[in-house]
Amino acid sequence: MPLTAVAEAVGGRLADVLDPGVQVTEPAVFDSREAGPGSLFVALAGERADGHAFAESAHNKGAVVALVNRPVGVPAIVVDDVLQAFGALAHTLLTGPLAATRVVAITGSAGKTSTKDFVSQVLPGSVVATPQSFNNEIGLPLTVTMADATTDHLVLEMGARHIGDIRALTLVAPPDISIVTNVGTAHIGEFGGRDNIAEAKGEIVEALAPGGLAVLNADDDYAQPMRERAGGSVVTFGLGEDADVRATDLATDAHGRASFTLVTPEGSAPVRLRFVGGVQVHNSLAAAAVGREVGLSPEGIAAHLSRAMPRSRWRMESVTRADGVTIVNDAYNANPTSVRHALEALASMAGGAEQRSVAVLGQMNELGDDARTAHEAIGRHAAAQGLDMIILVGGDEAGWMRDGVLDAGGRATWAPDQEAALGLLHSALRPGDVVLVKASRGVQFQRLAEELLNPAPPAERLTGGSR
């Protein structure tokens, strides 16, 4: 788009622009280090830094224009609200040059990213999907700018912390297909209860055009009522016989990867997933429903699901060290639903004296008044899995989980911080062990998981892992 068209789309004015006909030819960026020839730099003001201070750096790297709320001395489009203008630009793209692109929108308390990975690998043609978990008012329009006129499908995650958040995202990117993976307790402290979470998640269904499709989890009591909020057709997925797209003959291998028979109204076909965790069955079934909508056969859907690989980091990311210890890094984020699923997957991956299961858990954030109850419940669930070792890291939240473990008759070890946990693990792990590392994003547990990829030096093992 020429700068004049971009300015018109966002309701802005050009500043310090010598040639209004210059084209924006590359995706937008909000990190000046990622700017390149032809890109649009979005100058966002954050808590730690103001993007306006980096507009010149982005320009020097080739960005043709910056989206700003004040002139910055380099070619810019000045608007009153940068974030609102960025959303308006994405909407203009979707109603103009990207009008033929099918938008698949995904929300849910857990499983959004894995479902996105499945969907993007099932859909035929050119597909652009949300990178990482860019699922908010910044990441969604950023993803839209990654598409072009040759893009057949745009797969967008939509996250929320408040009622109305998803509605705002759907106004930017109206969906043709909407998926609700589940309604759990993520961000329950922000929402104030599961009823409110369901109200918020259902906004993605209400946003469908009359010809759109809602894909709902048949096994979720909060997702099923959303069919009444859908303006178009509804397809359900799950394990029960009442689901339109379902799985039977479930089995799990020694690596925690599920296999099953995909059953659809058009026929059935065997699937063997490469993703770790039983919850991936539901996530893959949601993708199967989308594949069916675009005309794929059961055999074709099953083949795509069986070939699909995890594309997002720190989500049940399994790596086996040279000494035979397997580290499962699921540290991207955590809520009660996702932690339960991860613990169940861990239990299925290990068993016996030669392959012990070790859970390393940290706090779950944004649970509000339910924080203590939720952490205690996770402790009880961990104990119920029959794990060989449970290490709880941190302050009050770790103590609450330990209370839950003890209440259920289990045993747990407390570590005050990641360094202490690393020392405990280095002294205790042995070949064949499977170690799950899981906590909320703010705890930065991926650092612990990455440290664990390297076995302890021999001297450290002998000294019991003190650091």
TIFI-618312 format. One record per residue (C-alpha): residue number from 0; z, y negated, x. Coordinates in steps of 0.5 Angstrom, whole numbers, plus 2048, in hexadecimal, padded with zeros to 3 digits. Layout:
% TIFI-618312
(NUM, (Z, Y, X))
...
//
This chain:
% TIFI-618312
(0, (800, 800, 800))
(1, (7FF, 7F9, 802))
(2, (805, 7F4, 803))
(3, (802, 7F0, 7FD))
(4, (803, 7F7, 7F9))
(5, (80A, 7F9, 7FC))
(6, (80C, 7F2, 7FA))
(7, (80A, 7F2, 7F3))
(8, (80D, 7F9, 7F2))
(9, (814, 7F6, 7F4))
(10, (813, 7EF, 7F1))
(11, (814, 7EC, 7F8))
(12, (811, 7E7, 7FD))
(13, (80E, 7E7, 803))
(14, (811, 7E4, 809))
(15, (80E, 7E3, 811))
(16, (808, 7E7, 80F))
(17, (802, 7E6, 812))
(18, (7FD, 7EA, 80E))
(19, (7FF, 7EC, 807))
(20, (7FA, 7F2, 807))
(21, (7FD, 7F6, 80C))
(22, (7FE, 7FD, 80A))
(23, (805, 801, 809))
(24, (802, 808, 80B))
(25, (808, 80C, 80D))
(26, (80F, 80E, 809))
(27, (815, 809, 809))
(28, (81B, 809, 80E))
(29, (822, 806, 80E))
(30, (823, 808, 815))
(31, (81F, 803, 81A))
(32, (81F, 809, 81F))
(33, (81B, 80D, 81A))
(34, (816, 807, 819))
(35, (80F, 808, 81B))
(36, (808, 805, 81A))
(37, (806, 804, 813))
(38, (80D, 805, 810))
(39, (812, 801, 80C))
(40, (819, 7FF, 80E))
(41, (81E, 7FE, 809))
(42, (823, 7FA, 80B))
(43, (82A, 7FC, 808))
(44, (830, 7F9, 809))
(45, (836, 7FF, 80A))
(46, (83D, 7FF, 80B))
(47, (83C, 7FF, 813))
(48, (836, 7FC, 814))
(49, (831, 7F7, 811))
(50, (829, 7FA, 811))
(51, (827, 7F3, 811))
(52, (829, 7F2, 819))
(53, (824, 7F8, 81A))
(54, (81E, 7F5, 817))
(55, (81B, 7F3, 81E))
(56, (81D, 7F9, 821))
(57, (819, 7FD, 81B))
(58, (813, 7F8, 81C))
(59, (813, 7F9, 823))
(60, (812, 801, 822))
(61, (80C, 7FF, 81D))
(62, (80F, 7FE, 816))
(63, (80A, 7FA, 813))
(64, (80F, 7F6, 80E))
(65, (817, 7F6, 80D))
(66, (81A, 7F6, 806))
(67, (81F, 7F1, 806))
(68, (824, 7EC, 802))
(69, (822, 7E6, 807))
(70, (81D, 7E5, 80C))
(71, (81E, 7E8, 813))
(72, (819, 7E5, 818))
(73, (814, 7EB, 817))
(74, (80F, 7ED, 811))
(75, (813, 7EE, 80B))
(76, (814, 7EE, 804))
(77, (81A, 7EB, 801))
(78, (81D, 7ED, 7FB))
(79, (824, 7EC, 7F7))
(80, (826, 7F3, 7F8))
(81, (823, 7F7, 7FD))
(82, (825, 7FE, 7FA))
(83, (823, 7FC, 7F3))
(84, (81C, 7FA, 7F6))
(85, (81C, 801, 7FA))
(86, (81D, 804, 7F3))
(87, (817, 800, 7F0))
(88, (813, 802, 7F5))
(89, (814, 809, 7F5))
(90, (813, 809, 7ED))
(91, (80C, 805, 7EE))
(92, (80A, 80A, 7F3))
(93, (80B, 810, 7EE))
(94, (808, 80C, 7E8))
(95, (802, 80A, 7EC))
(96, (7FF, 80E, 7F2))
(97, (804, 814, 7F1))
(98, (803, 814, 7EA))
(99, (800, 81B, 7EA))
(100, (806, 81E, 7EE))
(101, (80A, 822, 7EB))
(102, (812, 820, 7EB))
(103, (817, 826, 7EC))
(104, (81E, 823, 7EB))
(105, (824, 827, 7ED))
(106, (82B, 826, 7EC))
(107, (832, 82A, 7EC))
(108, (839, 82A, 7EE))
(109, (836, 82F, 7F4))
(110, (830, 833, 7F6))
(111, (82B, 82C, 7F6))
(112, (829, 82D, 7FD))
(113, (828, 834, 7FD))
(114, (824, 834, 7F6))
(115, (820, 82E, 7F9))
(116, (81E, 833, 7FF))
(117, (81C, 838, 7FA))
(118, (818, 834, 7F6))
(119, (814, 831, 7FB))
(120, (812, 837, 7FE))
(121, (810, 83A, 7F7))
(122, (80C, 835, 7F5))
(123, (805, 835, 7F7))
(124, (801, 82F, 7FA))
(125, (803, 829, 7FE))
(126, (80B, 829, 7FD))
(127, (810, 823, 7FF))
(128, (817, 824, 7FE))
(129, (81D, 820, 7FF))
(130, (81F, 821, 807))
(131, (826, 823, 808))
(132, (82A, 821, 802))
(133, (827, 81A, 801))
(134, (829, 81A, 7FA))
(135, (82B, 813, 7F8))
(136, (829, 80C, 7F6))
(137, (826, 80C, 7FE))
(138, (824, 813, 7FF))
(139, (820, 814, 7F9))
(140, (81B, 80E, 7FA))
(141, (81B, 80F, 801))
(142, (818, 816, 7FF))
(143, (813, 813, 7FA))
(144, (810, 80F, 800))
(145, (80F, 816, 804))
(146, (80A, 818, 7FF))
(147, (803, 816, 7FE))
(148, (7FD, 817, 7F9))
(149, (7FC, 81E, 7FC))
(150, (803, 820, 7FA))
(151, (803, 825, 7F4))
(152, (80B, 826, 7F3))
(153, (810, 821, 7F5))
(154, (817, 825, 7F5))
(155, (81D, 820, 7F5))
(156, (824, 822, 7F5))
(157, (828, 81D, 7F1))
(158, (830, 81C, 7F2))
(159, (835, 818, 7EE))
(160, (83C, 816, 7EF))
(161, (83D, 812, 7E8))
(162, (83A, 813, 7E1))
(163, (833, 80F, 7E1))
(164, (831, 810, 7E9))
(165, (82C, 816, 7E7))
(166, (829, 812, 7E1))
(167, (828, 80C, 7E6))
(168, (824, 811, 7EB))
(169, (820, 814, 7E5))
(170, (81E, 80C, 7E3))
(171, (81B, 80C, 7EB))
(172, (818, 813, 7EA))
(173, (817, 816, 7E3))
(174, (817, 81D, 7E4))
(175, (812, 822, 7E1))
(176, (817, 828, 7E3))
(177, (81E, 827, 7E3))
(178, (823, 82D, 7E6))
(179, (82B, 82D, 7E5))
(180, (82D, 832, 7EA))
(181, (834, 832, 7E7))
(182, (83A, 82E, 7E5))
(183, (840, 82F, 7E9))
(184, (846, 82A, 7EC))
(185, (842, 826, 7F1))
(186, (845, 81F, 7F1))
(187, (849, 821, 7EB))
(188, (84E, 81B, 7EE))
(189, (848, 816, 7ED))
(190, (846, 819, 7E6))
(191, (84D, 81A, 7E3))
(192, (84B, 821, 7E0))
(193, (846, 827, 7E0))
(194, (844, 824, 7D9))
(195, (842, 81D, 7DC))
(196, (83E, 821, 7E2))
(197, (83A, 825, 7DD))
(198, (839, 81E, 7D9))
(199, (836, 81B, 7E0))
(200, (832, 821, 7E2))
(201, (82F, 822, 7DB))
(202, (82C, 81B, 7DC))
(203, (826, 81F, 7E0))
(204, (824, 822, 7DA))
(205, (824, 81C, 7D5))
(206, (81F, 819, 7DA))
(207, (81A, 81E, 7D9))
(208, (814, 81C, 7D5))
(209, (812, 820, 7CF))
(210, (80E, 825, 7D3))
(211, (813, 826, 7D8))
(212, (817, 82C, 7DA))
(213, (81E, 82D, 7DB))
(214, (820, 833, 7DF))
(215, (828, 834, 7DD))
(216, (82D, 839, 7E0))
(217, (82E, 83E, 7DA))
(218, (834, 841, 7DE))
(219, (838, 83A, 7DE))
(220, (83B, 838, 7D7))
(221, (83A, 830, 7D9))
(222, (833, 831, 7DA))
(223, (831, 835, 7D4))
(224, (833, 82F, 7CF))
(225, (82E, 82A, 7D3))
(226, (828, 82E, 7CF))
(227, (82A, 829, 7C9))
(228, (829, 823, 7CE))
(229, (822, 825, 7D0))
(230, (81C, 822, 7CD))
(231, (817, 827, 7D0))
(232, (817, 82F, 7D0))
(233, (81D, 833, 7D4))
(234, (81D, 839, 7D8))
(235, (823, 83C, 7DA))
(236, (825, 840, 7E0))
(237, (82B, 845, 7E2))
(238, (82D, 84C, 7E2))
(239, (82F, 84D, 7DB))
(240, (829, 851, 7D6))
(241, (829, 84A, 7D2))
(242, (826, 846, 7D8))
(243, (81E, 845, 7D8))
(244, (81E, 846, 7E0))
(245, (823, 84B, 7E2))
(246, (825, 850, 7E8))
(247, (827, 857, 7E7))
(248, (828, 85D, 7ED))
(249, (82C, 858, 7F1))
(250, (82E, 85A, 7F8))
(251, (831, 857, 7FE))
(252, (82F, 859, 806))
(253, (834, 859, 80C))
(254, (832, 851, 80D))
(255, (834, 84F, 806))
(256, (82C, 84E, 804))
(257, (82B, 850, 7FD))
(258, (825, 855, 7FA))
(259, (824, 855, 7F2))
(260, (81E, 857, 7ED))
(261, (81B, 850, 7EA))
(262, (81A, 851, 7E3))
(263, (816, 84C, 7DF))
(264, (813, 84D, 7D8))
(265, (80C, 84E, 7DC))
(266, (80F, 854, 7E0))
(267, (813, 855, 7E6))
(268, (813, 856, 7ED))
(269, (818, 857, 7F3))
(270, (81B, 852, 7F7))
(271, (81F, 852, 7FE))
(272, (822, 84B, 800))
(273, (822, 848, 807))
(274, (828, 844, 805))
(275, (82F, 846, 806))
(276, (834, 846, 800))
(277, (834, 849, 7F9))
(278, (833, 842, 7F6))
(279, (82C, 842, 7F8))
(280, (82A, 847, 7F3))
(281, (82B, 841, 7EE))
(282, (828, 83C, 7F2))
(283, (822, 840, 7F3))
(284, (821, 842, 7EC))
(285, (821, 83A, 7EA))
(286, (81B, 83A, 7EF))
(287, (818, 840, 7EC))
(288, (818, 83C, 7E5))
(289, (814, 836, 7E8))
(290, (80F, 83B, 7EB))
(291, (80E, 83E, 7E4))
(292, (80D, 837, 7E1))
(293, (807, 836, 7E6))
(294, (804, 83D, 7E5))
(295, (806, 841, 7EA))
(296, (807, 849, 7E9))
(297, (80D, 84C, 7EA))
(298, (80B, 850, 7F0))
(299, (808, 849, 7F3))
(300, (80F, 846, 7F1))
(301, (813, 84C, 7F4))
(302, (80E, 84B, 7FB))
(303, (810, 844, 7FB))
(304, (817, 845, 7FA))
(305, (818, 84B, 7FF))
(306, (814, 847, 805))
(307, (818, 840, 803))
(308, (81D, 83E, 809))
(309, (823, 839, 809))
(310, (820, 832, 80B))
(311, (827, 82E, 80B))
(312, (82C, 82E, 810))
(313, (833, 830, 810))
(314, (832, 834, 809))
(315, (834, 83C, 80A))
(316, (831, 83B, 811))
(317, (832, 841, 815))
(318, (831, 842, 81C))
(319, (834, 848, 820))
(320, (836, 847, 827))
(321, (834, 84B, 82D))
(322, (83B, 84E, 82D))
(323, (83A, 851, 826))
(324, (83E, 84C, 822))
(325, (83A, 849, 81C))
(326, (83C, 841, 81A))
(327, (83A, 83F, 813))
(328, (83A, 838, 813))
(329, (83B, 835, 80C))
(330, (83E, 82F, 80E))
(331, (839, 82A, 80A))
(332, (83E, 829, 804))
(333, (843, 82C, 800))
(334, (845, 82D, 7F9))
(335, (849, 832, 7F5))
(336, (843, 835, 7F3))
(337, (83F, 836, 7F9))
(338, (845, 838, 7FD))
(339, (846, 83E, 7F9))
(340, (83F, 840, 7F9))
(341, (840, 83F, 801))
(342, (846, 844, 801))
(343, (843, 849, 7FD))
(344, (83D, 849, 801))
(345, (841, 84A, 808))
(346, (845, 850, 804))
(347, (83E, 853, 803))
(348, (83C, 852, 80A))
(349, (841, 855, 80E))
(350, (846, 85B, 80D))
(351, (84A, 860, 812))
(352, (84D, 860, 818))
(353, (846, 85E, 81C))
(354, (844, 859, 818))
(355, (84A, 854, 815))
(356, (849, 84E, 811))
(357, (84C, 848, 813))
(358, (84C, 842, 80E))
(359, (84E, 83B, 811))
(360, (84F, 836, 80C))
(361, (850, 82E, 80C))
(362, (851, 829, 806))
(363, (84D, 828, 800))
(364, (84C, 821, 7FE))
(365, (84C, 81D, 7F8))
(366, (850, 821, 7F3))
(367, (855, 81C, 7F1))
(368, (85B, 81E, 7ED))
(369, (858, 825, 7ED))
(370, (858, 826, 7F5))
(371, (85F, 82A, 7F6))
(372, (85D, 82F, 7F0))
(373, (856, 82F, 7F3))
(374, (858, 831, 7FA))
(375, (85D, 836, 7F8))
(376, (858, 839, 7F4))
(377, (853, 83A, 7FA))
(378, (859, 83D, 7FE))
(379, (85A, 842, 7F8))
(380, (853, 844, 7F8))
(381, (853, 844, 7FF))
(382, (858, 849, 7FF))
(383, (855, 84D, 7FA))
(384, (84F, 84E, 7FE))
(385, (853, 853, 803))
(386, (851, 84F, 809))
(387, (853, 851, 810))
(388, (855, 84A, 812))
(389, (856, 843, 80E))
(390, (857, 83D, 813))
(391, (858, 836, 80F))
(392, (857, 830, 812))
(393, (85A, 829, 811))
(394, (860, 826, 80D))
(395, (862, 826, 806))
(396, (85C, 82A, 804))
(397, (85D, 82F, 809))
(398, (864, 830, 807))
(399, (862, 831, 7FF))
(400, (85D, 836, 801))
(401, (862, 83A, 805))
(402, (867, 839, 7FF))
(403, (861, 83D, 7FB))
(404, (860, 842, 800))
(405, (867, 844, 800))
(406, (868, 844, 7F9))
(407, (863, 849, 7F8))
(408, (866, 84D, 7FE))
(409, (861, 84C, 803))
(410, (862, 849, 80A))
(411, (860, 842, 80D))
(412, (860, 83F, 814))
(413, (861, 837, 814))
(414, (85E, 833, 819))
(415, (85F, 82B, 819))
(416, (858, 829, 81C))
(417, (851, 82C, 81E))
(418, (853, 82D, 825))
(419, (859, 831, 823))
(420, (855, 835, 81F))
(421, (850, 836, 824))
(422, (855, 838, 829))
(423, (858, 83D, 824))
(424, (851, 840, 823))
(425, (84F, 841, 82A))
(426, (855, 845, 82B))
(427, (854, 849, 825))
(428, (84D, 84B, 824))
(429, (849, 851, 826))
(430, (842, 854, 826))
(431, (840, 855, 81F))
(432, (844, 850, 81C))
(433, (841, 84B, 816))
(434, (844, 844, 816))
(435, (843, 840, 810))
(436, (844, 838, 811))
(437, (845, 834, 80B))
(438, (848, 82D, 809))
(439, (845, 827, 806))
(440, (840, 822, 80A))
(441, (845, 81D, 80C))
(442, (849, 822, 810))
(443, (843, 823, 814))
(444, (844, 82B, 815))
(445, (83D, 82C, 818))
(446, (840, 829, 81E))
(447, (845, 82F, 81E))
(448, (83F, 834, 81C))
(449, (83B, 832, 822))
(450, (841, 832, 827))
(451, (842, 83A, 824))
(452, (83A, 83B, 826))
(453, (83D, 83C, 82D))
(454, (842, 841, 82F))
(455, (848, 83F, 832))
(456, (848, 83F, 83A))
(457, (84B, 846, 83D))
(458, (851, 842, 83F))
(459, (852, 83F, 839))
(460, (853, 846, 835))
(461, (858, 848, 83A))
(462, (85C, 842, 839))
(463, (85C, 843, 832))
(464, (857, 83D, 830))
(465, (85C, 837, 832))
(466, (858, 830, 833))
//
